[in-house]
């Protein structure tokens, strides 16, 4: 006996019958395995015919009849029910699984055009075609199998309920609304018309200050966060930073690549997930000094050659093989000297998407997700091969493998032979898993999630409190957003005879982000405790706010205290400066001198040669949730925001003192607490706090190892990301009360200091800026910008252009002629280093998910569903070639599976 279906469905009183005047049914096509047989494992797999008066059949007859009546315009009131199935049709209950409790799935079979209908919603448009089209022209049918469209599109077009359609696919007892009795139906809401998406939020305010007296930290900094940030800041001889984190999605370089018909169609990178990493040490014998210099001269970085104007095409197009550096023969051991040195690098364990394969790679064999994108030629070729593969693969094999696609190994040896048919066979087999892998990666890029929450405390000064001497204006409340900065005025368009300038293109593409909300829509920023704070209080309030230590942003893992790229250009963030925002840095004298020989640059506005048209960076110091009015103005909705200091890219030798007089005049004779800017030899700038450590003349810190945050050593061990000089000051501050008091005066606390840090740890410095530039803060000390997360482009990777896999691409971009697009053709590259706004290469997540695991699972499931839908369409076309041959030939290219 089969399991009884949930629910008991009966015919309504006085039904109005609907009959089919014609049918495309063929009884010979009905399933033959209708006998219940139990195999040796206690399993069953058979199709049980369902009679017309059974509960399941009544469910289908009532559901289809009600929808047909609506679409045929029949009078309202009667209960319309199918009198019978079309001739040759039969409803079956598929029993599969353990004999005592098999799984039940309902299928309507018998159509000569469709293998089977899996739900009521799938059959409704086909039934309507049988009733209304006497010509029986299948081109007039709008079901998913005749139109080769996904069911969700058809359901949306016909207004069918997705919920009821899904439930009717299994015999769980779903009943159409017309057959339900009991709770009255709720009126459907009218669709919203002309809803304008909310604009991203951006404002500048004073950074909230922690309470004066704080107990011991109750929250601790996540060890993973501390290790990831410090590992990314490591620099020095024989030391390499670790850019990538667990759970991030990267591009893994294939060596050798999977060769296509042409080099432009080769599959050189495969999307992969970082599962783990470890440090690999190796002793290397020292070579004599002359031999070392000769090797350095022979292996000069191709990007530096391109910058100097003399790239070597032979070397710039060659990608070096990742792995440890090879040394010469061992040198003769000197008296009292160790004849070897130890080199270390990171090894990542990667999971190749779309397969079950794993591999181990080094930093030189992987790239960030935004640093590479498959070319259109490659995607077109893979799409063609996928369609051809689905047309020729055995149907039973594809039915088994469509949910796995895991047998292929992208790293397997290439077949022997130089003939195209010899090596191209691997390319054909790679088409399906590569398409699946790219779609999974694109889906992961759509998700985001703030993580590792903690309780932050800060003080809110009372309204009307007396201003401090450093600032003549009262400090705004931490729960109130200050007025947004002045916005850039659009520049006049370029003359028709001249090409569009970079400034005009940036202004046009980012104008929406730069437009402030109207005064009526400005609202106070809310925090979770706002309702408990009396607005009339005259005493400073100490409040608590839930903050987060990190965020999953698409394919990237971002931690607070890191530098992130922003989408907007500097000229869109107070281009003339305000009382709380410094004006953009102009070009340095050396830049102006170098532009004298370039007539086009010499005629341009000097401000365009400075920081004005470059990107912005945010030091992510806070991640928190606020309550803001919703779009309808009927209530509040929650929005995640980021806060921190904003930096611009200024020329390395630009002097801030030259602009101080103009800024003072613009702000009414007050510098608004602006402190003297200190230049650091490594190309950074810092406003007064002494956060960036000095370095030796070569710009290399004098440190070697890193202390463990979980079990610190008894004696202080230098931090790899900070020189010993600053580490010593931190040690003294933790052991000497006098030194601690002195350091407290010199350096103000931040809210993140409330988290318990590893013993003897030092603050995180800024990463190095792009060569020739320095980071310049554009806000006064003790101020921060508060922005919507939608303005964040992604992580900043210092020195990305020097990566072995990136250097050939950068060298080619620098030598591209103006006829081929020039430098602006590769604007996505320059955006990765902040030389252009981040909008040109940005991560744009849209959907929140509750964990990283859920993100990966849903991304994989959605990609496989799309591939499965594509396979079902092609399978039906192959099973019925006479009816679909013409349609397939007409839409062969357009019906291929699209890759986001």
PALUM-371284 format. One record per residue (C-alpha): x, y, z. Coordinates in steps of 0.1 Angstrom, whole numbers, padded with zeros to 4 digits, always signed. Layout:
BEGIN
XYZ;...
END
This chain:
BEGIN
+0000+0000+0000;+0013+0035-0008;+0015+0062+0017;-0017+0081+0022;-0014+0117+0009;-0017+0146+0033;-0051+0162+0030;-0083+0148+0016;-0096+0166-0015;-0132+0162-0027;-0152+0177-0056;-0170+0209-0049;-0208+0209-0049;-0225+0214-0083;-0193+0215-0103;-0192+0230-0138;-0174+0206-0161;-0147+0216-0185;-0140+0192-0213;-0111+0190-0238;-0123+0191-0275;-0090+0178-0287;-0058+0162-0274;-0022+0156-0283;-0021+0124-0262;-0008+0091-0272;-0015+0061-0249;+0016+0043-0262;+0038+0069-0245;+0024+0062-0210;+0049+0047-0185;+0051+0009-0185;+0066+0003-0150;+0032+0004-0132;+0037-0028-0111;+0049-0025-0076;+0081-0046-0072;+0104-0046-0042;+0140-0052-0050;+0166-0069-0028;+0174-0037-0010;+0138-0031+0000;+0134-0003-0026;+0105+0004-0050;+0104+0024-0082;+0071+0023-0101;+0044+0046-0115;+0010+0040-0100;-0020+0052-0121;-0042+0076-0103;-0080+0073-0109;-0101+0104-0115;-0119+0102-0082;-0087+0100-0060;-0078+0129-0039;-0046+0137-0059;-0065+0137-0092;-0093+0159-0077;-0066+0184-0066;-0052+0187-0101;-0087+0188-0118;-0099+0215-0095;-0067+0236-0097;-0064+0234-0135;-0102+0240-0140;-0102+0271-0119;-0073+0287-0138;-0087+0277-0172;-0120+0294-0163;-0102+0326-0155;-0082+0327-0187;-0112+0316-0209;-0134+0344-0194;-0161+0321-0181;-0187+0336-0157;-0177+0339-0121;-0195+0319-0094;-0195+0282-0106;-0169+0258-0094;-0151+0247-0126;-0135+0213-0127;-0119+0192-0154;-0144+0164-0164;-0115+0142-0175;-0080+0143-0187;-0073+0149-0224;-0076+0117-0244;-0045+0096-0240;-0034+0114-0208;-0031+0097-0173;-0020+0110-0139;+0006+0089-0121;+0020+0087-0086;+0057+0080-0088;+0067+0058-0058;+0104+0057-0053;+0125+0048-0022;+0120+0025+0007;+0090+0002+0003;+0075+0012+0036;+0078+0049+0031;+0085+0058-0005;+0087+0093-0019;+0056+0103-0039;+0058+0126-0069;+0028+0134-0092;+0033+0134-0130;+0008+0139-0158;+0019+0118-0188;+0007+0109-0222;+0015+0140-0243;+0032+0134-0276;+0050+0168-0273;+0059+0168-0236;+0075+0139-0217;+0055+0147-0185;+0041+0176-0165;+0054+0179-0130;+0030+0204-0115;-0004+0221-0120;+0012+0253-0131;+0032+0235-0158;+0000+0219-0173;-0023+0250-0172;-0008+0268-0203;-0007+0235-0223;-0043+0227-0213;-0054+0262-0224;-0037+0256-0258;-0055+0222-0263;-0089+0239-0257;-0084+0271-0277;-0062+0262-0307;-0081+0240-0333;-0050+0241-0355;-0029+0223-0329;+0001+0244-0338;+0026+0239-0311;+0040+0273-0317;+0009+0288-0301;+0014+0269-0268;+0030+0289-0240;+0040+0261-0216;+0076+0258-0206;+0083+0228-0228;+0069+0243-0260;+0084+0278-0255;+0117+0266-0239;+0115+0291-0211;+0119+0286-0173;+0087+0279-0154;+0092+0309-0132;+0091+0333-0162;+0059+0316-0174;+0043+0317-0139;+0051+0354-0136;+0037+0362-0170;+0004+0343-0164;+0001+0354-0128;+0003+0319-0114;+0012+0314-0078;+0048+0301-0075;+0040+0288-0040;+0011+0266-0051;+0030+0255-0082;+0059+0242-0062;+0038+0224-0037;+0017+0207-0063;+0048+0192-0078;+0049+0169-0049;+0017+0154-0035;+0019+0173-0002;-0017+0182-0004;-0016+0218-0016;-0051+0231-0025;-0058+0260-0049;-0074+0290-0033;-0106+0283-0050;-0109+0249-0033;-0099+0260+0002;-0125+0265+0030;-0120+0284+0062;-0098+0314+0066;-0109+0342+0042;-0085+0354+0016;-0065+0385+0023;-0068+0412-0004;-0038+0415-0026;-0017+0447-0023;-0016+0470-0052;+0018+0469-0069;+0040+0498-0061;+0043+0523-0089;+0073+0543-0097;+0092+0535-0066;+0126+0552-0067;+0154+0532-0051;+0169+0549-0021;+0201+0569-0027;+0233+0558-0009;+0239+0577+0024;+0271+0597+0030;+0279+0622+0057;+0308+0635+0078;+0306+0637+0116;+0329+0638+0146;+0340+0603+0155;+0322+0591+0187;+0344+0590+0217;+0345+0562+0242;+0334+0568+0278;+0361+0584+0301;+0361+0554+0325;+0358+0520+0310;+0360+0486+0328;+0381+0458+0315;+0372+0446+0280;+0343+0422+0279;+0347+0415+0241;+0378+0404+0224;+0392+0410+0190;+0388+0379+0168;+0421+0361+0165;+0415+0354+0128;+0409+0391+0122;+0441+0402+0139;+0462+0375+0120;+0446+0384+0086;+0453+0421+0090;+0488+0418+0103;+0497+0391+0077;+0485+0415+0049;+0508+0443+0062;+0540+0422+0063;+0568+0435+0042;+0606+0431+0040;+0633+0410+0025;+0623+0373+0021;+0589+0380+0036;+0557+0380+0016;+0523+0394+0028;+0493+0371+0028;+0465+0387+0009;+0439+0360+0009;+0417+0346+0036;+0397+0315+0043;+0364+0314+0025;+0374+0340-0002;+0368+0332-0038;+0398+0337-0061;+0410+0329-0096;+0434+0300-0097;+0460+0300-0125;+0461+0268-0145;+0496+0258-0157;+0494+0247-0184;+0461+0263-0195;+0433+0243-0211;+0440+0252-0247;+0413+0263-0271;+0413+0269-0309;+0432+0302-0304;+0452+0316-0275;+0425+0341-0267;+0401+0311-0261;+0424+0293-0236;+0411+0287-0201;+0439+0301-0180;+0421+0307-0147;+0395+0287-0128;+0374+0301-0099;+0383+0284-0066;+0376+0287-0029;+0403+0291-0002;+0398+0263+0022;+0430+0266+0042;+0465+0280+0042;+0498+0273+0059;+0534+0286+0059;+0560+0267+0040;+0596+0273+0049;+0626+0263+0028;+0664+0267+0034;+0681+0284+0005;+0719+0285+0001;+0734+0320-0002;+0750+0329-0035;+0779+0353-0038;+0770+0389-0041;+0779+0393-0077;+0758+0364-0088;+0729+0377-0068;+0731+0411-0085;+0733+0394-0119;+0701+0374-0112;+0683+0405-0100;+0692+0423-0132;+0679+0394-0153;+0646+0390-0134;+0636+0427-0132;+0599+0432-0128;+0583+0437-0162;+0559+0463-0148;+0588+0485-0137;+0602+0482-0172;+0568+0493-0187;+0567+0523-0163;+0601+0534-0175;+0588+0534-0211;+0609+0505-0224;+0589+0473-0218;+0603+0440-0232;+0575+0423-0251;+0593+0390-0248;+0595+0391-0211;+0563+0410-0203;+0540+0383-0219;+0556+0355-0201;+0540+0344-0168;+0565+0331-0144;+0558+0297-0128;+0547+0301-0092;+0568+0286-0064;+0599+0293-0044;+0628+0312-0059;+0656+0291-0074;+0690+0298-0061;+0724+0292-0077;+0749+0266-0065;+0759+0268-0029;+0785+0294-0020;+0816+0286-0002;+0809+0290+0035;+0827+0320+0050;+0843+0320+0083;+0817+0323+0110;+0788+0328+0085;+0758+0306+0080;+0758+0294+0043;+0720+0295+0040;+0689+0315+0046;+0653+0305+0052;+0626+0317+0029;+0589+0314+0037;+0558+0317+0017;+0521+0308+0020;+0505+0278+0004;+0467+0277-0001;+0445+0247-0003;+0419+0256-0030;+0386+0239-0039;+0380+0242-0077;+0344+0252-0082;+0322+0230-0103;+0344+0200-0096;+0355+0179-0066;+0392+0186-0072;+0415+0203-0048;+0450+0218-0054;+0477+0236-0035;+0489+0269-0048;+0511+0299-0037;+0503+0336-0038;+0519+0338-0072;+0493+0314-0087;+0461+0331-0076;+0445+0365-0082;+0416+0384-0064;+0382+0379-0080;+0380+0415-0093;+0415+0413-0108;+0405+0391-0137;+0375+0385-0159;+0371+0359-0187;+0371+0376-0221;+0341+0377-0244;+0359+0354-0269;+0364+0328-0242;+0328+0329-0229;+0314+0327-0265;+0335+0297-0272;+0326+0279-0240;+0290+0286-0246;+0291+0271-0280;+0310+0240-0267;+0284+0236-0239;+0255+0236-0264;+0273+0211-0286;+0281+0189-0256;+0245+0189-0244;+0234+0179-0279;+0257+0149-0281;+0261+0135-0246;+0241+0103-0239;+0208+0113-0223;+0211+0087-0195;+0246+0098-0187;+0236+0135-0185;+0206+0126-0163;+0230+0111-0138;+0257+0137-0140;+0237+0170-0143;+0237+0172-0105;+0274+0164-0101;+0295+0176-0130;+0324+0167-0108;+0345+0141-0126;+0365+0166-0146;+0399+0176-0134;+0411+0210-0147;+0447+0201-0137;+0449+0167-0154;+0477+0164-0180;+0469+0175-0215;+0465+0147-0240;+0496+0141-0261;+0499+0154-0296;+0500+0187-0313;+0469+0181-0335;+0439+0202-0324;+0418+0172-0319;+0443+0158-0294;+0443+0186-0269;+0409+0201-0278;+0391+0171-0263;+0399+0183-0229;+0385+0218-0237;+0352+0202-0248;+0349+0183-0215;+0358+0215-0196;+0329+0235-0211;+0302+0223-0187;+0320+0224-0154;+0337+0257-0163;+0303+0273-0171;+0290+0260-0138;+0320+0273-0119;+0317+0308-0133;+0280+0309-0125;+0286+0298-0089;+0313+0325-0085;+0289+0351-0100;+0262+0341-0075;+0286+0343-0045;+0294+0378-0055;+0258+0388-0049;+0258+0380-0012;+0269+0399+0019;+0269+0395+0057;+0283+0414+0087;+0299+0391+0112;+0313+0389+0147;+0292+0414+0165;+0302+0431+0197;+0289+0457+0222;+0304+0491+0216;+0300+0519+0242;+0304+0556+0235;+0293+0590+0249;+0269+0614+0233;+0274+0650+0244;+0242+0670+0255;+0226+0694+0230;+0241+0729+0232;+0272+0718+0250;+0300+0744+0250;+0323+0740+0221;+0359+0731+0225;+0388+0754+0217;+0399+0732+0188;+0365+0736+0171;+0342+0766+0173;+0312+0744+0165;+0295+0721+0189;+0302+0685+0185;+0273+0667+0168;+0256+0638+0185;+0267+0603+0176;+0231+0595+0169;+0227+0624+0145;+0241+0626+0110;+0256+0659+0102;+0246+0677+0070;+0262+0660+0040;+0292+0677+0024;+0288+0701-0004;+0285+0684-0037;+0304+0690-0069;+0289+0712-0096;+0288+0695-0130;+0314+0708-0153;+0304+0721-0188;+0305+0694-0214;+0336+0691-0236;+0336+0706-0270;+0323+0683-0297;+0356+0684-0315;+0374+0671-0284;+0371+0635-0269;+0352+0632-0236;+0375+0638-0207;+0380+0614-0178;+0364+0639-0155;+0332+0641-0176;+0329+0603-0178;+0334+0599-0141;+0309+0626-0133;+0283+0611-0157;+0286+0576-0143;+0286+0586-0107;+0263+0616-0107;+0236+0597-0088;+0259+0589-0060;+0269+0626-0058;+0234+0640-0056;+0224+0647-0020;+0189+0638-0008;+0164+0667-0006;+0161+0685+0027;+0127+0670+0034;+0142+0635+0032;+0171+0640+0056;+0166+0620+0087;+0185+0615+0119;+0206+0585+0122;+0192+0561+0147;+0209+0538+0171;+0194+0509+0190;+0192+0530+0222;+0179+0562+0208;+0144+0557+0223;+0159+0554+0258;+0179+0587+0256;+0160+0618+0267;+0164+0645+0241;+0162+0672+0268;+0190+0657+0289;+0218+0681+0298;+0242+0654+0308;+0264+0634+0284;+0249+0600+0278;+0268+0567+0276;+0251+0543+0252;+0257+0509+0238;+0256+0499+0201;+0260+0466+0184;+0289+0467+0160;+0306+0441+0138;+0343+0432+0134;+0340+0421+0098;+0319+0416+0067;+0316+0391+0039;+0314+0414+0009;+0307+0392-0022;+0338+0371-0028;+0359+0390-0003;+0365+0389+0035;+0368+0425+0049;+0378+0433+0085;+0374+0465+0104;+0406+0486+0106;+0414+0477+0070;+0415+0501+0040;+0388+0497+0015;+0381+0513-0019;+0351+0535-0024;+0330+0539-0056;+0330+0577-0058;+0357+0600-0071;+0374+0626-0050;+0358+0654-0071;+0324+0641-0060;+0332+0644-0023;+0332+0682-0014;+0354+0692-0044;+0360+0727-0030;+0363+0716+0006;+0340+0725+0036;+0345+0733+0073;+0349+0695+0080;+0365+0684+0047;+0398+0695+0032;+0399+0704-0004;+0415+0679-0028;+0452+0678-0031;+0466+0694-0062;+0495+0683-0084;+0530+0685-0070;+0557+0706-0086;+0573+0675-0101;+0540+0665-0117;+0536+0699-0133;+0572+0698-0145;+0567+0664-0161;+0536+0676-0179;+0552+0705-0197;+0562+0683-0226;+0526+0670-0229;+0505+0697-0246;+0472+0680-0238;+0481+0677-0201;+0495+0712-0200;+0462+0727-0213;+0441+0708-0188;+0429+0721-0154;+0457+0716-0129;+0433+0703-0103;+0425+0674-0127;+0462+0663-0124;+0460+0660-0086;+0437+0639-0064;+0405+0653-0078;+0397+0625-0103;+0412+0596-0084;+0395+0573-0061;+0388+0575-0024;+0397+0551+0004;+0380+0545+0037;+0397+0531+0068;+0369+0509+0080;+0367+0516+0117;+0330+0509+0124;+0303+0486+0110;+0269+0491+0126;+0231+0490+0120;+0209+0520+0121;+0171+0526+0119;+0161+0548+0090;+0126+0557+0076;+0115+0534+0049;+0108+0545+0013;+0070+0548+0019;+0076+0569+0051;+0053+0546+0071;+0079+0532+0095;+0115+0523+0100;+0138+0499+0083;+0173+0487+0092;+0204+0497+0072;+0240+0487+0077;+0266+0515+0075;+0303+0519+0077;+0324+0547+0093;+0360+0558+0094;+0386+0582+0081;+0386+0589+0044;+0418+0591+0024;+0427+0604-0010;+0457+0597-0032;+0481+0626-0033;+0514+0629-0051;+0542+0616-0031;+0560+0650-0030;+0530+0672-0027;+0532+0697+0001;+0500+0702+0021;+0513+0736+0034;+0508+0752+0000;+0470+0747+0003;+0467+0756+0039;+0462+0793+0033;+0435+0788+0007;+0416+0764+0030;+0419+0788+0059;+0404+0815+0038;+0376+0793+0026;+0367+0783+0062;+0366+0818+0076;+0401+0820+0089;+0400+0788+0110;+0418+0756+0101;+0392+0736+0121;+0418+0717+0141;+0439+0706+0111;+0472+0693+0123;+0505+0693+0105;+0509+0665+0080;+0539+0643+0085;+0555+0626+0055;+0568+0590+0059;+0596+0576+0038;+0574+0548+0025;+0550+0571+0007;+0523+0577+0034;+0510+0608+0050;+0494+0610+0084;+0478+0639+0102;+0494+0643+0135;+0486+0611+0153;+0519+0594+0146;+0502+0563+0135;+0526+0554+0107;+0560+0542+0118;+0593+0554+0103;+0613+0530+0083;+0649+0526+0072;+0662+0544+0041;+0653+0514+0019;+0617+0514+0032;+0621+0479+0048;+0611+0474+0084;+0636+0458+0107;+0615+0429+0120;+0613+0392+0114;+0586+0373+0132;+0551+0378+0146;+0538+0371+0181;+0510+0346+0186;+0477+0364+0197;+0466+0332+0215;+0497+0326+0236;+0521+0355+0236;+0557+0349+0246;+0570+0360+0280;+0593+0386+0264;+0581+0411+0237;+0585+0399+0202;+0585+0425+0173;+0554+0428+0153;+0560+0420+0115;+0537+0449+0105;+0554+0476+0127;+0590+0486+0133;+0607+0479+0165;+0608+0516+0175;+0570+0518+0178;+0567+0484+0193;+0590+0495+0221;+0567+0525+0229;+0538+0502+0232;+0556+0479+0255;+0566+0508+0278;+0530+0520+0278;+0519+0486+0291;+0546+0483+0318;+0552+0519+0329;+0523+0541+0343;+0542+0573+0334;+0548+0561+0298;+0512+0550+0295;+0499+0584+0306;+0522+0602+0282;+0511+0580+0253;+0475+0585+0262;+0480+0622+0257;+0497+0618+0224;+0473+0593+0209;+0435+0594+0213;+0415+0563+0219;+0392+0549+0192;+0361+0528+0198;+0379+0496+0187;+0402+0500+0216;+0374+0485+0237;+0381+0451+0222;+0407+0430+0241;+0438+0428+0219;+0468+0404+0220;+0494+0413+0246;+0520+0438+0234;+0503+0443+0201;+0505+0476+0182;+0480+0495+0161;+0476+0486+0125;+0494+0510+0102;+0481+0519+0068;+0493+0498+0039;+0517+0513+0013;+0501+0534-0013;+0506+0531-0051;+0541+0539-0061;+0545+0577-0065;+0515+0585-0042;+0507+0588-0005;+0475+0585+0015;+0462+0618+0027;+0433+0621+0052;+0407+0646+0040;+0389+0650+0074;+0402+0667+0105;+0414+0646+0134;+0386+0631+0156;+0362+0631+0126;+0349+0603+0105;+0326+0597+0075;+0295+0576+0078;+0284+0559+0045;+0261+0532+0032;+0277+0499+0024;+0267+0503-0012;+0295+0529-0016;+0322+0503-0009;+0339+0488-0039;+0360+0462-0022;+0394+0454-0007;+0426+0472-0015;+0456+0450-0025;+0488+0471-0022;+0513+0462-0049;+0488+0443-0070;+0504+0455-0102;+0536+0438-0093;+0519+0404-0090;+0535+0380-0116;+0501+0372-0131;+0492+0409-0133;+0525+0424-0145;+0521+0413-0182;+0485+0427-0183;+0496+0460-0168;+0526+0463-0191;+0503+0457-0221;+0478+0483-0208;+0505+0510-0204;+0516+0505-0241;+0481+0504-0256;+0477+0530-0284;+0451+0557-0283;+0433+0542-0313;+0427+0510-0292;+0414+0529-0262;+0446+0540-0245;+0449+0539-0207;+0411+0544-0202;+0404+0511-0220;+0418+0493-0189;+0402+0516-0163;+0392+0485-0143;+0429+0479-0136;+0436+0515-0124;+0405+0514-0102;+0420+0485-0082;+0449+0508-0071;+0427+0539-0066;+0440+0557-0096;+0404+0559-0108;+0372+0557-0088;+0362+0522-0075;+0330+0522-0096;+0350+0510-0126;+0358+0477-0107;+0335+0471-0079;+0318+0444-0059;+0281+0449-0057;+0264+0425-0033;+0226+0428-0030;+0213+0399-0010;+0219+0392+0027;+0225+0356+0038;+0229+0343+0074;+0262+0326+0069;+0291+0320+0045;+0281+0283+0042;+0245+0293+0032;+0260+0317+0006;+0281+0289-0010;+0252+0264-0009;+0227+0287-0025;+0251+0299-0051;+0259+0263-0061;+0222+0252-0060;+0211+0281-0082;+0238+0275-0108;+0230+0238-0110;+0193+0246-0113;+0200+0268-0143;+0221+0241-0159;+0194+0215-0152;+0167+0237-0168;+0189+0241-0199;+0195+0204-0201;+0157+0196-0197;+0150+0218-0227;+0176+0203-0249;+0166+0168-0238;+0130+0174-0249;+0143+0188-0282;+0164+0157-0287;+0135+0133-0278;+0112+0151-0303;+0134+0163-0331;+0107+0165-0357;+0088+0192-0337;+0118+0212-0324;+0144+0210-0352;+0134+0242-0368;+0129+0261-0336;+0163+0249-0323;+0181+0260-0355;+0165+0294-0354;+0174+0301-0317;+0206+0280-0313;+0228+0308-0300;+0201+0327-0281;+0190+0297-0261;+0224+0289-0247;+0229+0291-0210;+0238+0327-0200;+0266+0333-0176;+0263+0363-0152;
END
